[in-house]
């Protein structure tokens, strides 16, 4: 039985424990500073550990003796948790969309005896696995477009949105610069720009630039694709309101206040849908060809508990990568990119099947 230190017992951390614990293949220690979060844990083979997860020395001590360290904590703690994993000689996994944090992880991975696998969620994460898999089927690439949204099934407020995951992560996406490849050059573009409209299954959506969702794919495909971009999907009208808050009211510079406003006014929901939409075009067998992939995953009951779609997809992503690492299907040391994973391997996995079974 592999020993895992899971740092963070919130919405996503508890979902990870609920997926990994019942398998009997992993013994989890779930570390968190929040007593209420730890009290809600009910997964088998999961032992709560109350501690200050921001304390580097304490975290390093807690990581010793574990085979893997998983971070479901805020992205600001990524460097501390990754460093603790390296000191313990454990494989490291996280869910961060933060570009700077991932750069720190990459530095820590250099020369490490264990593997460092960041960005294991939905976007970044699954979306890069999917896009890279389709891209491999082309002789040359012209366009790679990646679109992802976590949306309420029943939108009722002006934003047509409910909180479904980390508010800090959401604000990060809306405020930070976004990587893109344009005319073969890797560039940064501003968040909330390049608004577009599209429909899928008769539903109207909008999409716009957000930060971090494509993970390391820009770096991987630089020099191989003319244009690559990632955009977040929302219902029409959402972007304009967010842009007013972030830009016109300058709440991008007062992120703590923006977080308070969002969490005080927008309820969470477990009735959500995750939308994944990838389009790749390029040359194949001498013809300009386009191939698209669309998938929807809805909230459902997992291990006797109702989980939101974003909990399922995020937790399933990191759990599948943990399985693939344990099975030797991923590199066992150094920095591991999401796009190094084969989509067929991911879908065949017991956790990856939640994506494979989507509509």
C-alpha positions in Angstrom: 0.0 0.0 0.0 1.5 3.3 -1.1 1.6 6.1 1.6 0.3 9.5 0.5 0.4 12.8 2.2 -2.5 14.9 0.9 -2.1 18.5 1.8 -5.5 20.3 1.9 -8.8 18.8 3.0 -11.2 21.2 1.4 -13.7 20.7 -1.4 -11.2 19.1 -3.8 -9.0 17.5 -1.1 -11.9 15.6 0.4 -13.0 14.5 -3.1 -9.4 13.1 -3.7 -9.6 11.2 -0.4 -13.0 9.8 -1.3 -11.7 8.5 -4.5 -8.3 7.1 -3.4 -9.2 5.8 0.1 -11.7 3.1 -0.9 -9.4 1.5 -3.4 -7.3 0.0 -0.6 -4.2 0.7 -2.6 -3.3 3.9 -0.8 -2.9 5.0 2.9 -3.6 8.7 3.1 -2.6 11.3 5.7 -4.7 14.4 5.1 -3.0 17.5 6.5 -4.9 20.8 7.0 -5.1 23.6 9.5 -8.9 23.8 9.4 -10.5 21.6 12.1 -13.9 21.6 10.3 -12.4 20.3 7.0 -10.7 17.5 8.8 -13.8 16.6 10.8 -15.8 16.2 7.5 -13.4 13.5 6.2 -15.0 10.1 6.2 -13.0 8.2 3.5 -11.5 4.8 4.5 -7.7 4.7 4.8 -7.6 8.5 5.4 -6.0 9.8 8.7 -6.5 13.5 9.5 -3.5 15.5 10.6 -4.1 19.0 11.9 -1.1 21.2 11.3 0.1 24.6 9.9 0.6 23.5 6.3 2.4 26.8 5.6 5.1 25.9 8.0 8.0 24.6 5.9 9.8 22.6 8.6 6.7 21.0 9.9 5.5 20.0 6.5 8.9 18.6 5.6 8.8 16.4 8.7 5.2 15.3 7.9 6.2 14.3 4.4 9.0 11.9 5.5 8.2 8.3 4.9 5.6 8.9 2.3 5.8 7.7 -1.3 3.8 10.6 -2.7 2.8 14.1 -1.7 -0.4 15.6 -3.2 -1.2 19.3 -2.9 -4.9 20.4 -2.9 -3.9 23.6 -1.1 -3.9 27.2 -2.4 -1.4 27.8 -5.1 0.5 30.2 -2.8 1.7 27.2 -0.8 2.9 25.2 -3.8 6.6 26.1 -3.4 6.6 25.0 0.3 4.8 21.7 -0.4 6.9 20.8 -3.4 10.1 21.5 -1.5 8.8 19.2 1.3 8.2 16.4 -1.2 11.7 16.8 -2.6 13.3 16.7 0.8 11.3 13.5 1.5 12.2 11.9 -1.8 8.5 11.6 -2.6 6.7 12.0 -5.9 4.9 15.3 -6.1 1.5 16.2 -7.6 -0.6 19.4 -7.6 -3.6 21.1 -9.2 -2.2 24.6 -9.6 -3.0 26.9 -12.5 -0.5 29.4 -11.3 2.3 29.9 -13.9 4.9 31.2 -11.4 4.3 28.4 -8.9 4.8 25.8 -11.7 8.1 27.4 -12.6 9.2 26.9 -9.0 8.1 23.2 -9.2 10.1 22.8 -12.4 13.2 24.2 -10.7 12.8 21.8 -7.8 12.4 18.9 -10.2 15.8 19.5 -11.7 18.1 16.7 -10.5 15.4 15.3 -8.2 15.3 11.5 -7.6 11.5 11.6 -7.6 8.9 12.9 -10.1 7.2 16.3 -10.0 3.9 16.3 -11.7 2.1 19.7 -11.4 -1.2 20.9 -12.9 -3.0 17.5 -12.6 -6.6 18.8 -12.7 -9.0 19.8 -15.4 -7.4 22.9 -16.9 -4.5 22.7 -16.6 -4.4 18.9 -16.7 -6.9 16.9 -18.7 -7.3 19.6 -21.4 -3.6 19.4 -22.2 -3.6 15.6 -22.4 -6.6 15.7 -24.7 -5.2 18.5 -27.0 -1.8 16.9 -27.2 -3.3 13.5 -28.1 -5.3 15.0 -31.0 -2.3 17.0 -32.1 -0.2 13.8 -32.5 -2.5 12.6 -35.2 -1.4 15.5 -37.5 1.6 15.7 -39.8 1.8 19.5 -39.1 -0.2 21.8 -37.0 -2.0 25.1 -37.7 -4.4 25.8 -34.9 -4.9 24.3 -31.4 -7.9 25.8 -29.6 -8.8 24.7 -26.0 -12.0 25.7 -24.3 -13.1 24.7 -20.8 -15.9 25.8 -18.5 -17.3 24.8 -15.1 -20.8 26.1 -15.2 -24.0 25.9 -13.2 -26.7 23.8 -14.8 -29.3 26.3 -13.6 -27.8 29.8 -13.8 -29.9 32.4 -11.9 -27.8 35.5 -11.1 -26.5 38.3 -13.3 -23.1 36.6 -13.6 -24.9 33.3 -14.6 -22.3 31.6 -12.5 -21.9 29.8 -9.1 -18.7 29.2 -7.2 -17.7 25.6 -7.8 -14.0 25.6 -6.8 -11.2 27.7 -5.4 -12.1 31.4 -5.3 -8.4 32.3 -5.2 -7.8 30.2 -8.3 -10.7 31.8 -10.1 -9.4 35.3 -9.4 -6.0 34.3 -10.5 -7.3 33.2 -13.8 -9.2 36.5 -14.3 -6.3 38.7 -13.4 -3.0 37.2 -14.5 -1.4 37.3 -18.0 -2.2 34.4 -20.3 0.3 32.4 -22.5 -0.5 31.9 -26.1 1.2 31.1 -29.4 0.4 33.5 -32.2 2.0 33.2 -35.7 4.5 30.8 -34.2 5.6 33.0 -31.4 5.0 32.4 -27.7 3.5 35.5 -26.3 1.5 36.8 -23.3 -2.0 38.2 -23.8 -4.2 39.9 -21.2 -7.0 38.0 -19.4 -10.6 38.7 -20.2 -9.9 39.7 -23.8 -10.5 38.1 -27.2 -14.1 37.4 -26.4 -15.8 34.9 -28.7 -19.3 33.3 -29.0 -20.1 29.7 -29.9 -22.9 27.2 -29.4 -22.8 23.5 -28.5 -25.8 21.2 -28.2 -28.0 24.1 -28.8 -26.6 26.1 -25.8 -25.0 29.5 -26.3 -21.7 30.2 -24.7 -18.9 32.8 -24.6 -15.2 32.3 -24.2 -12.3 34.6 -23.3 -8.7 34.5 -22.3 -7.8 33.3 -18.8 -4.5 32.5 -17.2 -2.9 29.1 -16.6 -5.3 26.7 -18.2 -3.0 25.3 -20.9 -0.3 24.4 -18.5 3.0 23.7 -20.2 1.5 23.0 -23.6 2.7 26.3 -25.1 6.3 25.4 -24.3 5.8 21.8 -25.6 4.3 22.9 -29.0 6.4 26.0 -29.6 7.8 25.8 -33.1 5.3 23.1 -34.0 2.0 25.0 -34.2 1.1 28.4 -35.8 -1.6 29.4 -33.2 -2.5 27.9 -29.8 -4.8 29.4 -27.2 -6.9 28.6 -24.2 -10.1 30.3 -23.1 -12.6 29.8 -20.3 -16.2 29.2 -21.2 -19.1 31.0 -19.5 -22.7 31.9 -20.3 -23.1 35.1 -22.3 -22.7 38.3 -20.3 -20.4 37.0 -17.6 -17.2 38.4 -19.1 -18.5 42.0 -19.2 -19.4 42.0 -15.5 -16.1 40.4 -14.4 -14.2 42.9 -16.5 -16.0 45.8 -14.8 -15.1 44.4 -11.4 -11.5 43.6 -12.2 -10.6 46.5 -14.5 -13.0 49.4 -14.0 -13.3 49.0 -10.3 -9.6 47.9 -10.1 -10.3 45.0 -7.8 -7.5 43.2 -9.6 -5.3 45.2 -7.2 -7.5 44.4 -4.2 -7.9 40.7 -4.6 -8.8 40.0 -0.9 -11.7 42.4 -1.3 -12.7 40.8 -4.6 -12.7 37.4 -2.9 -14.9 38.7 -0.1 -17.4 40.1 -2.5 -17.6 37.0 -4.6 -17.9 34.6 -1.6 -20.4 36.8 0.2 -22.7 37.2 -2.9 -22.3 34.0 -5.1 -23.4 30.7 -3.6 -21.6 27.4 -4.3 -23.5 24.7 -6.2 -23.2 21.0 -6.6 -25.5 21.1 -9.7 -22.9 21.9 -12.3 -21.5 20.8 -15.6 -17.9 20.7 -16.8 -17.5 21.4 -20.6 -14.3 20.4 -22.5 -14.0 21.5 -26.1 -10.8 21.1 -28.2 -10.3 21.9 -31.9 -7.1 21.1 -33.8 -6.4 21.8 -37.4 -3.4 21.1 -39.7 -2.1 18.9 -42.4 -2.9 15.2 -42.5 -2.1 13.0 -45.5 -1.7 16.1 -47.6 -5.0 17.7 -46.7 -5.9 20.6 -44.4 -8.0 18.8 -41.8 -9.8 19.7 -38.6 -10.6 17.4 -35.7 -12.7 18.4 -32.6 -13.4 16.8 -29.2 -16.3 17.8 -26.9 -17.2 16.3 -23.6 -19.6 17.2 -20.8 -19.3 15.8 -17.3 -22.2 16.4 -14.8 -22.4 16.2 -11.0 -23.1 12.7 -9.7 -23.0 10.5 -6.7 -19.5 9.0 -6.1 -18.8 6.6 -3.3 -22.2 7.4 -1.8 -21.6 11.2 -1.9 -22.9 13.9 -4.2 -19.9 15.5 -5.9 -20.0 18.5 -8.2 -18.7 18.1 -11.7 -15.7 20.2 -10.9 -14.9 18.1 -7.8 -15.1 14.9 -9.9 -13.1 16.1 -12.9 -10.4 17.8 -10.8 -10.0 15.0 -8.3 -10.2 12.3 -11.0 -7.4 14.0 -12.9 -4.9 13.9 -10.0 -6.0 10.5 -8.9 -5.5 9.1 -12.4 -2.0 10.5 -12.5 -1.2 9.0 -9.1 -2.4 5.6 -10.4 -0.4 5.9 -13.6 2.7 6.9 -11.6 2.3 3.8 -9.3 1.9 1.6 -12.4 5.1 2.9 -13.9 3.3 4.5 -16.9 4.8 8.0 -16.2 8.5 9.0 -15.9 9.7 8.2 -12.4 11.8 11.3 -11.8 12.2 14.9 -12.9 9.6 17.2 -14.3 6.6 15.5 -15.8 4.3 17.4 -18.2 0.6 16.5 -18.4 0.9 16.1 -22.2 3.3 13.2 -21.7 0.3 11.1 -20.7 -1.5 9.1 -23.4 -5.2 9.9 -23.5 -6.0 6.2 -24.0 -4.1 5.3 -20.8 -5.9 8.1 -18.9 -9.4 7.1 -20.1 -8.7 3.4 -19.3 -7.8 4.3 -15.7 -10.4 3.7 -13.0 -10.5 7.5 -12.2 -10.0 8.7 -15.8 -13.2 6.8 -16.7 -15.2 9.7 -15.2 -14.1 11.7 -18.2 -14.5 8.8 -20.6 -18.1 8.3 -19.5 -19.0 11.9 -20.0 -21.5 12.9 -22.6 
